[in-house]
Amino acid sequence: MSGLLALLDDVAGIAKIAAASVDDVAGQAAQAGAKAAGAVIDDAAVTPKYVHGFAAARELPIVGKIALGSIRNKLVFLLPLALILSSFAPSAITPLLMLGGAYLCYEGAEKILGALFPHHGTEAEDAAEGSPEELEADKVSGAVKTDFILSAEIMTIALASLPAGQPVWLEALVLALVGIGITVAVYGGVALIVKMDDVGLWIARNARLSATRAFGRAIVRFMPWFMSALMVVGTAAMLWVGGNIVLHGAAATVWAAPYEAIHHLAETLTASAPAAAREALAWAVTALCDGLFGVILGTLLIPVATRLINPLIALFRRRTA
């Protein structure tokens, strides 16, 4: 009897450890996902454009294909790479994170430049010849490639936010949970966004009450404004998160002065504010400064990308084609 009680006690102890591990994984995944918010918002803001111009019946299948590609990017390619870095080259995580942050700044600045001076090449891309199946395959391929870059940033941010010295299996579970959770959230949201105008149109045509039909028409009119606002929020999030990542990484490696100056400025400007609002105001000042730094850095990187990196990539593609 005492042996059975001891066995039950051991089982209970194992169950407690397992429950604590599950809670730990879930907690770390939630924290890591929150750290990657900027890249997540940008991912959600970028993806709807890839279904533009296709029949309504093809919108959800296209989103589904992109989502599957995103899962593959995160779990098949990026997760093993993240675990290798964590185990054998942890010192490389911060520089890679800064590189990803610089890319976010570049993307955000390029979007601002594109809004101020619209690129004339985009219409040519939209008018590319080919069958609907080929055009759909090209769009999905382009979206998955873009997702790979954003997913790499998300996974790197998640990896950098994990406590040091954890078992590899725990890191793998957390990163897998982050990857799957973010993919479901992003592409579930994208699917809802791209179909909202169809939902509004159906309500406007089929609802019995005039007030309900008016609500459906309001949805149809509101969605273009919402998409524009989503793009603005996504761009702002990219610049804020990218600037913060670069500044924080520089402070941890080579140059802490800009990071410390921003935090000192935030403390100075909010010193006379009410105590209840001081922390929120300090965050807002810091985020604004991070975003402005992101704009400056991204603008400086645009000529580097257009005159050096892009030509080198094009040359590499021609030689490997």
N, C-alpha and C positions, 0 to 999 in steps of 0.2 A: 504493500500500500504506500509506504514511504517513497518507494521508487517511482510509482505512478505520480504521486504528488510532486516529486522533484522534476519529473518529466514535464508535467503541466506547468510548473513554475518556469522551466526553461522555455517552453513554448510561449508563455505569456511574455517573458522577457524579450524573446525574438520578435514577437508581434509588436511590442512597444518600440523596439529599435526600428522595425520596418515602418511603423506608422510615423516615427520621427523622421526617418529618411524620406518618406513620401512628402511630409510637410515641408522638409528642408528643400527638396527638389522643387515643389510647387512654389515655395516662397522665393527661392533664388530665380526661378524662371520668371515669376512676376516682376521681380526687381530688374532682372536683365532685360525683359521686354520693355519695361518703362524707360530704361536708359536708351533704348534704340528707337524711341518715339519719333524722332525727327526723320530718320530714314523710313520708318513705317508709314508716316503721313505722306512722304514723298512718293513711296511705292503706290499707295492708294490713289494719289493725285495723278500719277503718270499713266497708269494702266488703262483707264477708260478711253484714252485716245486711240488705242489699238483696235477697238471695235467700231470706231467711227467709219461710216460709209458702208457697213455691211447690213444685210437684211436682218430684221429683228429676230428672226428664227435662229440666226447664227451667232447672236451676241453671247448667250450663255454657254454654248459649246466652245466658243473661242476663249472666254474667260476660264472655263474648265481646263482647257489645254494649257493655258498659261500657268494656272495654278499647279497642275501636275509638273510642269517644267520647273516651277519654283521649288516645289518639294524635292525634286531630284537635285536641283542646284544645292539646296541646303543640306540634305541628308547624305547624298552620295558623294558629292565633291567637297563641300565646304566643312562639313562636320569632321571627317577624318583629318583634313588639313589643320583645322583648329586644334584638335587633340594632339597632333604631332608637334605643332608650335608650342602648346602648353607643356608638353613633356620634355622636348629637346631644345627648344629655342624660345623660352618665355621672354627673354629680353627683346625679341623681335616684335612682340605684340604691340607695344607702344608706338614704334615707328610705323608699323603697318596701319595702326589705328589713325595716326596722324596723316598718313598718305590717303586713307579713305576720307578723313575729314576734309583734306584739301580738295579731293574730288567733289565732295558735296558742295564746297564753296564755289568751285569752278562751275558746277552744274547750275547752282542758284544764280550766279552772276551771269551765266550765259542765257538763262531764261529771262532775266531782267533786260539784257541787251537785245534778246530776240523780241521782247514786247515793245521796246523802244524803237528798234530798227528791224521790222519783220524780215525774216529770211525768205528770199524768193524761191529757194530750192525745194521748199516743202511741198508746193503744189505739184511739182514734177514728180516727186515721190508718190504722191497720192494718185497721180494719173498714170502710174506704171502699168504697162501692158501685161496681159496674162489672163489665164482662166480664173474664175472665182476661187477655185481650189488652190491654185498657185499663189494668188494674192493672199488668201487666208494663211497658207503655210508660211509665207514671207513675214506677215504681220506677227504670227505666233513666234516665229524664230527670232525676230527682232525684239519682241517683248521679253522673251526668255533670256536673251543676252543682256538686256538692260536690267532685268531682275537679278541676274547673276552678280552684277556689280553692287546693286543695292543689298542683296542678300549677304554678300561678303562683308559689307559694312555692318549689317545687323548682327551677323554671327560674331564678328570681331568685337563689336561693342559688348555683346552679351558675354563673350569669353573674358574680356577685360574686367567686367563687373563681378566675376566670380571670386570668392575668397581663395587665397593661395593655399597650396598643400592639400587639396582635396583628392580623393581617389579618382582615377580616370573614368571609371564607370559612372560616378556621380556627375562629373562634368559632361559626359556623353548624354546622360539622361536629361540634364538641365538644358543643354543646347538643342537636343532633339525636341524637347517640349516647347522651347522658345520658337524653334523653326516651324514646327507644325502649327502651334497656336497663332503665331503671327501670320502665317500663310492663310489659315482658315479665316482669321479676322479680316485681313486685307482683301482677299478675293471674294469672301462672302459680302463684304461691304461694297466692293466693286460691282458684283453681280446685282446687288440691290440698287446701286446708283444707276447703272446703265438701263435697268428696266423700269425705273420710277416713272419716266415719261410715258411708257406704254401703259403702266398701271393707271396713271392719271387720265390718259386718253380713254381707256376702257371705262373708267368711272364716269367720265364726262358723257360718254355715249350710252351707257347702259343703266346708270343709276335712276331710280324712280323719282326721287325728290329733286327739285330744282337746286336746293342748297347743296346737295351732294354732287350734282353735276357741276355746279360752280366750283366746288372744292377740287374736282378732278381737273378742270380747266386751269385752276390756280397752280396745281402741281406741274402741269405741262409748261406754264409760263415761268415757274420758279426754277426749274431744273437747269436751264442755261446759266442763270445767275449763280446757282449753287456750284456748278462746275467751275465757273470762273473764280468764285471765292475759294474753292478747294485748291485750285492751282496756286492762288496767292498764298494760302496758308501753307501749302506744301513747299513753295519756294522759300518762304520765311523760315520754316522749320529746318530746311536744309542749311540755310546760311547760319542760323543760330546754333544748331547742333554741330555743323562742320567747324565753325569758328571756335566753339567751346572745346571741341576735341583737340584741335591744333594747339590752342593756347594751353590747355591742361597738359597735353603731352610735352610741349616745350618747357613748361614749368617743372615737369618731372625729370627732364633729361638735360636740356642745354641752357634755357633762358627763362627765368621765372618772372622777370620784371614786368612784362605786359599783363600777365595773369594777376599778379599782386596789385598792379596799378588799378586794374578794373575793379577788383574787390575793395580796394581802399576808396575808390571813387564812389562805389555803391554805399559803403558805410558812411561816408561823409554826407552824401546827398540825402540819406534817409535818417540821419541822426536825430533830427528834430521832428520826425514823423511820429504819430501815435504808436505805442508799443505793439498794439494788435496788428497794425498794418505794416510795420517796419520790415518784417521778413519778406512779405510779398512784394513790397516796393523795391527792396534790395535785389530780389530775384529778377524783377522786371528791368531794372537798370543794368544788371549783369547780362541778361539775355539780349538787351538792346545793344550793348557794347560788343558782345560776342557776334551778333548779327552784322554790325557795322564792320568789324574786323573781317568777317566772312566775305562781305561784299568787296572789300579792298583786296583781300588775298585772291578771291576768285577772279576779279578783274585783271589782276597782274598775271594770273595763270592762263587767261584766254589767249594772248599771243603766243605763249609757250606751247599751248596745245595745238593751235591752228598752224603755226609756222614750223614747229619741230616735231611734236609727238605724232600728230595726224599724218604728215607726210611720211614719217618713218613706218607707221602702221600700214599705210597704203603701199609703200615699197615692199614691205615684208609680205603682204598679201599677194602682190603681183608675182613675186619670186616663188611663192609656195603654191600658186594656183596651177 
